[in-house]
């Protein structure tokens, strides 16, 4: 299966402003009609990966985060930790049935590991 990058996320203190900026700049549509109010982009293209905008924790700078799909979330979290990553948000089920963990790599960049619902 591989472990593809399946999603990007812009994390910012001004998620509505960021959604408006990218929507205006590229003509992307934004849909926040979901259980978490997540601002999901529709780029209007068959190419590329999906993305969205999420609020940053207080005091955090804006950043872009990649989401990598794995088959066994718990095993990959442990493997990442053994390679020097730290867990920010432990594996958890999401409202849509998928699961996710957020990690920090040894250089401080954050990324998420995801598992599709079964």
ChimeraX commands (.cxc) that place a marker at each C-alpha (Angstrom):
marker #1 position 0.00,0.00,0.00 radius 0.5
marker #1 position 2.81,2.44,0.77 radius 0.5
marker #1 position 2.28,5.34,3.12 radius 0.5
marker #1 position 1.09,8.29,1.03 radius 0.5
marker #1 position 0.73,11.91,2.03 radius 0.5
marker #1 position -3.04,12.26,1.78 radius 0.5
marker #1 position -3.83,15.67,3.20 radius 0.5
marker #1 position -2.33,19.02,4.15 radius 0.5
marker #1 position -3.46,21.34,6.89 radius 0.5
marker #1 position -2.74,25.01,7.43 radius 0.5
marker #1 position -2.70,25.71,11.17 radius 0.5
marker #1 position -3.12,29.38,12.04 radius 0.5
marker #1 position -4.48,31.75,14.68 radius 0.5
marker #1 position -6.84,33.14,12.02 radius 0.5
marker #1 position -8.40,30.12,10.29 radius 0.5
marker #1 position -11.28,32.10,8.77 radius 0.5
marker #1 position -8.85,34.66,7.37 radius 0.5
marker #1 position -6.58,31.95,5.95 radius 0.5
marker #1 position -9.54,30.16,4.36 radius 0.5
marker #1 position -10.67,33.45,2.80 radius 0.5
marker #1 position -7.15,34.25,1.57 radius 0.5
marker #1 position -6.60,30.92,-0.22 radius 0.5
marker #1 position -10.16,30.89,-1.51 radius 0.5
marker #1 position -9.72,34.37,-3.00 radius 0.5
marker #1 position -6.22,33.70,-4.32 radius 0.5
marker #1 position -6.84,30.36,-6.01 radius 0.5
marker #1 position -10.63,30.21,-6.37 radius 0.5
marker #1 position -10.85,27.28,-3.95 radius 0.5
marker #1 position -14.16,26.69,-2.23 radius 0.5
marker #1 position -14.32,26.17,1.53 radius 0.5
marker #1 position -16.71,23.82,3.31 radius 0.5
marker #1 position -16.93,23.81,7.11 radius 0.5
marker #1 position -20.14,21.77,7.31 radius 0.5
marker #1 position -18.77,18.86,9.35 radius 0.5
marker #1 position -18.70,17.64,12.96 radius 0.5
marker #1 position -15.54,19.60,13.85 radius 0.5
marker #1 position -16.21,22.76,11.81 radius 0.5
marker #1 position -13.04,21.96,9.86 radius 0.5
marker #1 position -12.53,24.32,6.93 radius 0.5
marker #1 position -11.98,21.89,4.04 radius 0.5
marker #1 position -10.68,23.15,0.69 radius 0.5
marker #1 position -11.98,22.00,-2.67 radius 0.5
marker #1 position -9.34,23.03,-5.19 radius 0.5
marker #1 position -11.54,22.14,-8.16 radius 0.5
marker #1 position -8.82,19.84,-9.51 radius 0.5
marker #1 position -8.43,16.08,-9.82 radius 0.5
marker #1 position -4.69,16.50,-9.17 radius 0.5
marker #1 position -2.97,16.98,-5.82 radius 0.5
marker #1 position -4.12,16.19,-2.31 radius 0.5
marker #1 position -6.92,17.62,-0.19 radius 0.5
marker #1 position -6.37,20.25,2.45 radius 0.5
marker #1 position -7.94,22.47,5.03 radius 0.5
marker #1 position -7.47,25.00,7.80 radius 0.5
marker #1 position -7.43,24.44,11.57 radius 0.5
marker #1 position -7.01,26.88,14.50 radius 0.5
marker #1 position -3.52,27.03,16.00 radius 0.5
marker #1 position -3.04,26.55,19.74 radius 0.5
marker #1 position -2.64,29.85,21.63 radius 0.5
marker #1 position 0.76,31.42,20.99 radius 0.5
marker #1 position 1.74,28.96,18.26 radius 0.5
marker #1 position 3.03,30.26,14.92 radius 0.5
marker #1 position 1.25,29.40,11.68 radius 0.5
marker #1 position 2.52,26.24,9.96 radius 0.5
marker #1 position 1.60,23.63,7.37 radius 0.5
marker #1 position 1.20,20.04,8.49 radius 0.5
marker #1 position 1.23,16.87,6.36 radius 0.5
marker #1 position -0.98,13.84,7.00 radius 0.5
marker #1 position 0.45,10.41,6.15 radius 0.5
marker #1 position -1.84,7.37,5.92 radius 0.5
marker #1 position -0.64,4.18,7.61 radius 0.5
marker #1 position -2.25,0.79,8.07 radius 0.5
marker #1 position -1.41,0.23,11.75 radius 0.5
marker #1 position -1.56,3.56,13.58 radius 0.5
marker #1 position -0.40,2.35,17.00 radius 0.5
marker #1 position 2.58,0.48,15.54 radius 0.5
marker #1 position 3.68,3.47,13.44 radius 0.5
marker #1 position 3.38,5.87,16.39 radius 0.5
marker #1 position 5.65,3.59,18.43 radius 0.5
marker #1 position 8.04,3.28,15.49 radius 0.5
marker #1 position 8.19,7.07,15.06 radius 0.5
marker #1 position 8.87,7.46,18.79 radius 0.5
marker #1 position 11.69,4.90,18.59 radius 0.5
marker #1 position 13.24,7.06,15.84 radius 0.5
marker #1 position 13.12,10.19,18.01 radius 0.5
marker #1 position 9.63,11.61,17.38 radius 0.5
marker #1 position 7.39,12.72,20.22 radius 0.5
marker #1 position 3.65,12.31,20.41 radius 0.5
marker #1 position 1.63,15.52,20.69 radius 0.5
marker #1 position -1.83,13.97,20.32 radius 0.5
marker #1 position -1.99,10.21,20.92 radius 0.5
marker #1 position -3.94,7.97,18.55 radius 0.5
marker #1 position -7.65,8.70,18.70 radius 0.5
marker #1 position -10.79,8.00,16.74 radius 0.5
marker #1 position -12.31,10.91,14.80 radius 0.5
marker #1 position -16.05,11.55,14.35 radius 0.5
marker #1 position -15.96,10.15,10.80 radius 0.5
marker #1 position -14.47,6.84,12.00 radius 0.5
marker #1 position -10.89,7.53,10.88 radius 0.5
marker #1 position -8.10,7.65,13.47 radius 0.5
marker #1 position -5.22,10.09,13.85 radius 0.5
marker #1 position -2.14,10.87,15.94 radius 0.5
marker #1 position -0.10,14.08,15.77 radius 0.5
marker #1 position 3.66,13.78,16.14 radius 0.5
marker #1 position 6.72,16.04,16.28 radius 0.5
marker #1 position 9.78,14.85,14.36 radius 0.5
marker #1 position 13.28,15.08,15.89 radius 0.5
marker #1 position 13.77,18.54,14.28 radius 0.5
marker #1 position 10.49,19.90,15.68 radius 0.5
marker #1 position 8.26,19.71,12.58 radius 0.5
marker #1 position 4.80,18.33,13.26 radius 0.5
marker #1 position 3.02,15.74,11.14 radius 0.5
marker #1 position 0.01,13.50,11.52 radius 0.5
marker #1 position -0.36,9.78,11.02 radius 0.5
marker #1 position -3.82,8.64,9.95 radius 0.5
marker #1 position -5.70,5.40,9.53 radius 0.5
marker #1 position -8.82,5.22,7.41 radius 0.5
marker #1 position -11.96,3.85,9.03 radius 0.5
marker #1 position -12.24,0.11,8.77 radius 0.5
marker link #1:1,2 radius 0.2
marker link #1:2,3 radius 0.2
marker link #1:3,4 radius 0.2
marker link #1:4,5 radius 0.2
marker link #1:5,6 radius 0.2
marker link #1:6,7 radius 0.2
marker link #1:7,8 radius 0.2
marker link #1:8,9 radius 0.2
marker link #1:9,10 radius 0.2
marker link #1:10,11 radius 0.2
marker link #1:11,12 radius 0.2
marker link #1:12,13 radius 0.2
marker link #1:13,14 radius 0.2
marker link #1:14,15 radius 0.2
marker link #1:15,16 radius 0.2
marker link #1:16,17 radius 0.2
marker link #1:17,18 radius 0.2
marker link #1:18,19 radius 0.2
marker link #1:19,20 radius 0.2
marker link #1:20,21 radius 0.2
marker link #1:21,22 radius 0.2
marker link #1:22,23 radius 0.2
marker link #1:23,24 radius 0.2
marker link #1:24,25 radius 0.2
marker link #1:25,26 radius 0.2
marker link #1:26,27 radius 0.2
marker link #1:27,28 radius 0.2
marker link #1:28,29 radius 0.2
marker link #1:29,30 radius 0.2
marker link #1:30,31 radius 0.2
marker link #1:31,32 radius 0.2
marker link #1:32,33 radius 0.2
marker link #1:33,34 radius 0.2
marker link #1:34,35 radius 0.2
marker link #1:35,36 radius 0.2
marker link #1:36,37 radius 0.2
marker link #1:37,38 radius 0.2
marker link #1:38,39 radius 0.2
marker link #1:39,40 radius 0.2
marker link #1:40,41 radius 0.2
marker link #1:41,42 radius 0.2
marker link #1:42,43 radius 0.2
marker link #1:43,44 radius 0.2
marker link #1:44,45 radius 0.2
marker link #1:45,46 radius 0.2
marker link #1:46,47 radius 0.2
marker link #1:47,48 radius 0.2
marker link #1:48,49 radius 0.2
marker link #1:49,50 radius 0.2
marker link #1:50,51 radius 0.2
marker link #1:51,52 radius 0.2
marker link #1:52,53 radius 0.2
marker link #1:53,54 radius 0.2
marker link #1:54,55 radius 0.2
marker link #1:55,56 radius 0.2
marker link #1:56,57 radius 0.2
marker link #1:57,58 radius 0.2
marker link #1:58,59 radius 0.2
marker link #1:59,60 radius 0.2
marker link #1:60,61 radius 0.2
marker link #1:61,62 radius 0.2
marker link #1:62,63 radius 0.2
marker link #1:63,64 radius 0.2
marker link #1:64,65 radius 0.2
marker link #1:65,66 radius 0.2
marker link #1:66,67 radius 0.2
marker link #1:67,68 radius 0.2
marker link #1:68,69 radius 0.2
marker link #1:69,70 radius 0.2
marker link #1:70,71 radius 0.2
marker link #1:71,72 radius 0.2
marker link #1:72,73 radius 0.2
marker link #1:73,74 radius 0.2
marker link #1:74,75 radius 0.2
marker link #1:75,76 radius 0.2
marker link #1:76,77 radius 0.2
marker link #1:77,78 radius 0.2
marker link #1:78,79 radius 0.2
marker link #1:79,80 radius 0.2
marker link #1:80,81 radius 0.2
marker link #1:81,82 radius 0.2
marker link #1:82,83 radius 0.2
marker link #1:83,84 radius 0.2
marker link #1:84,85 radius 0.2
marker link #1:85,86 radius 0.2
marker link #1:86,87 radius 0.2
marker link #1:87,88 radius 0.2
marker link #1:88,89 radius 0.2
marker link #1:89,90 radius 0.2
marker link #1:90,91 radius 0.2
marker link #1:91,92 radius 0.2
marker link #1:92,93 radius 0.2
marker link #1:93,94 radius 0.2
marker link #1:94,95 radius 0.2
marker link #1:95,96 radius 0.2
marker link #1:96,97 radius 0.2
marker link #1:97,98 radius 0.2
marker link #1:98,99 radius 0.2
marker link #1:99,100 radius 0.2
marker link #1:100,101 radius 0.2
marker link #1:101,102 radius 0.2
marker link #1:102,103 radius 0.2
marker link #1:103,104 radius 0.2
marker link #1:104,105 radius 0.2
marker link #1:105,106 radius 0.2
marker link #1:106,107 radius 0.2
marker link #1:107,108 radius 0.2
marker link #1:108,109 radius 0.2
marker link #1:109,110 radius 0.2
marker link #1:110,111 radius 0.2
marker link #1:111,112 radius 0.2
marker link #1:112,113 radius 0.2
marker link #1:113,114 radius 0.2
marker link #1:114,115 radius 0.2
marker link #1:115,116 radius 0.2
marker link #1:116,117 radius 0.2
marker link #1:117,118 radius 0.2
view
